[in-house]
Amino acid sequence: MAKYGPCRNIKGPHPWSKLQSALYKVIDKDMNFQIHSCAYDIGDSIGIPRFWLTIGKDIVWDFPKNAMWDNSDWNFYDEAKNISRLIKAYIDCPKDELLTHTFNDKWKMTPYLLACDKRNGKRRLAQMLEKDEYSCAAWIIRKRLETKQKPTTNEYKEK
């Protein structure tokens, strides 16, 4: 944990590096997906947590920036713990329940996780494209479907 500076790691119910590593094990490596976490120190040992997902250099999801669309009272420390719990529940979800399981995700992060999850093959990715709830991650799903296309034997002969 950084002692000085604007951002420090969050210690929650699951040590962050272990949780991050476990998530990376289910993510398609070709997606150049990363999840980040830190807390911005605002004094008196109070930190405002931030989580964000990137694909390449693009930030595709950002808490609290993109997840605070309502006027609810937000307790940032509790939200950080709950996001960590969501990630843990997602990792532990069996493959055959990924698209049907109801995650406690008021931050709308799971569509991005599902779109990058290597446990979802072409059939599931195509099913996801047909549903509105995954529209925010449609470009990621299309990118994965394109990378899953393998050349036919005729294409090998032409090269």
Kinemage of the C-alpha trace (Angstrom):
@kinemage 1
@onewidth
@group {chain A} dominant
@subgroup {mainchain}
@vectorlist {calphas} color= white
{ca met a 1} P 0.000 0.000 0.000
{ca ala a 2} L 1.390 3.374 -0.997
{ca lys a 3} L 2.001 5.567 2.024
{ca tyr a 4} L 1.930 8.831 0.116
{ca gly a 5} L 0.240 9.971 -3.060
{ca pro a 6} L -3.282 10.493 -4.294
{ca cys a 7} L -4.229 6.842 -4.681
{ca arg a 8} L -3.730 3.802 -2.481
{ca asn a 9} L -4.909 0.200 -2.666
{ca ile a 10} L -8.161 -0.770 -0.986
{ca lys a 11} L -8.172 -3.565 1.555
{ca gly a 12} L -11.610 -5.117 1.596
{ca pro a 13} L -13.138 -8.469 2.438
{ca his a 14} L -10.887 -10.120 -0.172
{ca pro a 15} L -7.249 -9.097 -0.601
{ca trp a 16} L -7.322 -7.190 -3.871
{ca ser a 17} L -4.411 -8.867 -5.666
{ca lys a 18} L -5.864 -12.344 -5.011
{ca leu a 19} L -9.289 -11.266 -6.210
{ca gln a 20} L -7.796 -9.578 -9.280
{ca ser a 21} L -5.699 -12.658 -10.129
{ca ala a 22} L -8.703 -14.964 -9.757
{ca leu a 23} L -10.734 -12.750 -12.099
{ca tyr a 24} L -7.954 -12.717 -14.696
{ca lys a 25} L -8.075 -16.546 -14.764
{ca val a 26} L -11.600 -16.472 -16.249
{ca ile a 27} L -10.998 -13.560 -18.650
{ca asp a 28} L -10.011 -14.059 -22.305
{ca lys a 29} L -6.368 -12.967 -22.499
{ca asp a 30} L -6.832 -11.685 -26.057
{ca met a 31} L -9.146 -8.944 -24.771
{ca asn a 32} L -6.363 -6.984 -23.037
{ca phe a 33} L -8.759 -6.601 -20.078
{ca gln a 34} L -7.641 -5.108 -16.782
{ca ile a 35} L -9.430 -4.238 -13.561
{ca his a 36} L -8.012 -1.571 -11.299
{ca ser a 37} L -8.759 -0.456 -7.755
{ca cys a 38} L -7.512 2.348 -5.590
{ca ala a 39} L -8.705 4.829 -2.988
{ca tyr a 40} L -8.191 8.563 -3.214
{ca asp a 41} L -7.138 9.949 0.149
{ca ile a 42} L -9.278 12.904 1.211
{ca gly a 43} L -7.657 13.291 4.630
{ca asp a 44} L -8.285 11.892 8.105
{ca ser a 45} L -7.473 8.413 6.765
{ca ile a 46} L -10.636 8.499 4.668
{ca gly a 47} L -10.414 7.104 1.173
{ca ile a 48} L -12.851 7.390 -1.697
{ca pro a 49} L -12.656 4.057 -3.561
{ca arg a 50} L -12.393 3.831 -7.301
{ca phe a 51} L -12.715 0.736 -9.468
{ca trp a 52} L -12.365 0.798 -13.247
{ca leu a 53} L -12.212 -1.676 -16.108
{ca thr a 54} L -10.086 -1.162 -19.180
{ca ile a 55} L -9.918 -2.897 -22.536
{ca gly a 56} L -6.641 -1.863 -24.050
{ca lys a 57} L -6.269 1.766 -23.039
{ca asp a 58} L -10.009 2.502 -23.027
{ca ile a 59} L -11.833 2.810 -19.712
{ca val a 60} L -15.109 0.953 -20.281
{ca trp a 61} L -16.527 1.042 -16.751
{ca asp a 62} L -15.690 3.349 -13.868
{ca phe a 63} L -16.950 3.481 -10.286
{ca pro a 64} L -17.989 5.897 -8.925
{ca lys a 65} L -17.938 8.067 -12.054
{ca asn a 66} L -20.237 5.993 -14.303
{ca ala a 67} L -22.165 4.199 -11.582
{ca met a 68} L -23.778 7.091 -9.732
{ca trp a 69} L -26.793 7.780 -11.915
{ca asp a 70} L -29.299 8.063 -9.070
{ca asn a 71} L -29.552 10.283 -6.008
{ca ser a 72} L -29.061 7.473 -3.497
{ca asp a 73} L -27.002 7.938 -0.395
{ca trp a 74} L -23.760 6.215 -1.216
{ca asn a 75} L -21.433 4.911 1.465
{ca phe a 76} L -18.266 4.548 -0.553
{ca tyr a 77} L -16.566 2.123 1.810
{ca asp a 78} L -19.602 -0.187 1.767
{ca glu a 79} L -19.796 0.109 -2.022
{ca ala a 80} L -16.145 -0.946 -2.326
{ca lys a 81} L -16.802 -4.025 -0.179
{ca asn a 82} L -19.910 -4.866 -2.190
{ca ile a 83} L -18.099 -4.518 -5.528
{ca ser a 84} L -15.434 -6.898 -4.229
{ca arg a 85} L -18.185 -9.312 -3.184
{ca leu a 86} L -19.758 -9.031 -6.630
{ca ile a 87} L -16.437 -9.894 -8.296
{ca lys a 88} L -15.985 -12.890 -5.951
{ca ala a 89} L -19.550 -14.096 -6.633
{ca tyr a 90} L -18.954 -13.702 -10.368
{ca ile a 91} L -15.732 -15.734 -10.270
{ca asp a 92} L -17.403 -18.481 -8.220
{ca cys a 93} L -20.462 -18.706 -10.490
{ca pro a 94} L -20.586 -22.017 -12.405
{ca lys a 95} L -20.127 -21.746 -16.166
{ca asp a 96} L -23.614 -23.018 -16.971
{ca glu a 97} L -25.228 -20.358 -14.732
{ca leu a 98} L -23.321 -17.307 -15.976
{ca leu a 99} L -26.104 -15.938 -18.178
{ca thr a 100} L -28.980 -16.881 -15.873
{ca his a 101} L -27.558 -16.046 -12.443
{ca thr a 102} L -28.850 -12.830 -10.876
{ca phe a 103} L -25.838 -10.960 -9.543
{ca asn a 104} L -26.205 -8.179 -6.982
{ca asp a 105} L -24.886 -5.629 -9.485
{ca lys a 106} L -26.425 -2.187 -9.141
{ca trp a 107} L -23.262 -0.757 -10.767
{ca lys a 108} L -23.832 -2.564 -14.108
{ca met a 109} L -20.372 -4.124 -14.239
{ca thr a 110} L -21.321 -7.742 -15.061
{ca pro a 111} L -22.093 -7.173 -18.772
{ca tyr a 112} L -18.422 -6.242 -19.254
{ca leu a 113} L -17.211 -9.225 -17.229
{ca leu a 114} L -19.490 -11.593 -19.160
{ca ala a 115} L -18.381 -10.164 -22.506
{ca cys a 116} L -14.722 -10.821 -21.656
{ca asp a 117} L -15.181 -14.157 -19.869
{ca lys a 118} L -13.473 -17.028 -21.673
{ca arg a 119} L -16.056 -19.427 -20.216
{ca asn a 120} L -18.550 -17.907 -22.671
{ca gly a 121} L -18.080 -19.382 -26.118
{ca lys a 122} L -19.478 -18.344 -29.496
{ca arg a 123} L -22.997 -19.608 -28.782
{ca arg a 124} L -23.339 -17.694 -25.499
{ca leu a 125} L -21.732 -14.570 -26.941
{ca ala a 126} L -24.225 -14.628 -29.822
{ca gln a 127} L -27.085 -15.003 -27.302
{ca met a 128} L -25.775 -12.001 -25.372
{ca leu a 129} L -25.782 -9.832 -28.509
{ca glu a 130} L -29.537 -10.362 -28.812
{ca lys a 131} L -30.287 -8.968 -25.324
{ca asp a 132} L -30.548 -5.263 -24.481
{ca glu a 133} L -28.885 -5.698 -21.103
{ca tyr a 134} L -25.590 -6.389 -22.873
{ca ser a 135} L -25.811 -3.512 -25.375
{ca cys a 136} L -23.177 -1.523 -23.457
{ca ala a 137} L -20.697 -4.340 -24.122
{ca ala a 138} L -21.848 -5.276 -27.651
{ca trp a 139} L -18.635 -4.014 -29.267
{ca ile a 140} L -16.596 -6.244 -26.931
{ca ile a 141} L -18.765 -9.254 -27.771
{ca arg a 142} L -18.373 -8.579 -31.511
{ca lys a 143} L -14.613 -8.276 -31.090
{ca arg a 144} L -14.504 -11.635 -29.314
{ca leu a 145} L -16.654 -13.266 -31.983
{ca glu a 146} L -14.318 -11.937 -34.690
{ca thr a 147} L -11.248 -13.336 -32.933
{ca lys a 148} L -12.980 -16.707 -32.580
{ca gln a 149} L -13.450 -16.969 -36.374
{ca lys a 150} L -10.973 -19.506 -37.718
{ca pro a 151} L -9.922 -19.608 -41.362
{ca thr a 152} L -11.356 -22.445 -43.430
{ca thr a 153} L -9.105 -24.881 -45.272
{ca asn a 154} L -9.702 -22.932 -48.533
{ca glu a 155} L -8.337 -19.797 -46.897
{ca tyr a 156} L -5.172 -21.693 -45.956
{ca lys a 157} L -4.685 -22.810 -49.557
{ca glu a 158} L -5.083 -19.249 -50.878
{ca lys a 159} L -2.284 -17.918 -48.659
